[in-house]
Amino acid sequence: MSNTAPQPAAAPQRTATKRTVLMCKPTHYTVSYRINPWMHPEEPTDTSKAVEQWQSLVEVYEQLGFEIHQIDPIEGLPDMVYAANGGFVLDGVAYGAKFQYPERQPEGPAYMDWFRQAGLTVAEPEETNEGEGDFLLIGDTIYAGTGFRSDSTSHEELARVYGREVVTLTLINPSFYHLDTAIAALDPEPDAEGRSNIAYLESAFDEPSLAILRERFPDAIIATEEDAAILGLNSYSDGYNVVIASRAVRFAEQLREKGYNPIGVDLSELLLGGGGVKCCTLDLHPIGTGTSVARS
Ligand code: ARG
């Protein structure tokens, strides 16, 4: 007798690739100004707790075999922990950040100094942009956010610097002010069919941007409002392991259904500044040198 009950489609095999990242210890972290709706300077923050939680993220990355670089934190720059905003690095070139708010502007040159010392070619920005907070490499294309922080003129500058396709996506909800709060890039390397998948929050985008996402990523994970509301999408994937906010429980299930391995971390203290896992992580994209590591 044959079993005719429908079987769930087997989740695809995923492959982890070794990542190289830049991070900044939150030694001087606090919330002393308000440049996004998550920040409440009138409420206390606990810097040592932020350091402990950040350290737990470092430990997860170490266990995953990532190569971790650190930039020295600078006193008076409490948001420097959100390294993803410090620039965009690809093909050995670092496109520097030019922050919108004066409170963060000194971070731009500080990160550019680090890039130079690391041997990267630095492209100094003329246009306002907040680095990998708004720019995500997915496949061969750079998806670039605008609406709150990075100016769309920076997307043109980015295309000139890298000679790659840059696709503009417009964010419409101030709580999801950077692209990396509304989209998670899941596959640093394309799969066997040459595809790279994402997870995203539909309500964060305007209609034309949604049309682009639906057309280009028909198999995307659609995040729930609940998970997005704790910056659950602000996650970092090596292609198999996806480091996410531990409270993003539905997102964890959705990832498992697609064959990924979600790993939860608690960065509640850094959420008070409006950032999560991905914000604390700048991908140094060593394209061509990334070696595959076996999945556990
Ligand atoms: N307080 C910081 C800001 O508003 C948080 C940045 C979060 N970073 C990110 N990549 N989304 O600029």
Boltz pocket constraint, residues with backbone or C-beta under 6 A from the ligand:
constraints:
  - pocket:
      binder: B
      contacts: [[A, 35], [A, 36], [A, 39], [A, 79], [A, 82], [A, 84], [A, 85], [A, 104], [A, 130], [A, 132], [A, 133], [A, 178], [A, 180], [A, 181], [A, 273], [A, 274], [A, 275], [A, 276], [A, 278], [A, 279], [A, 280]]
      max_distance: 6.0
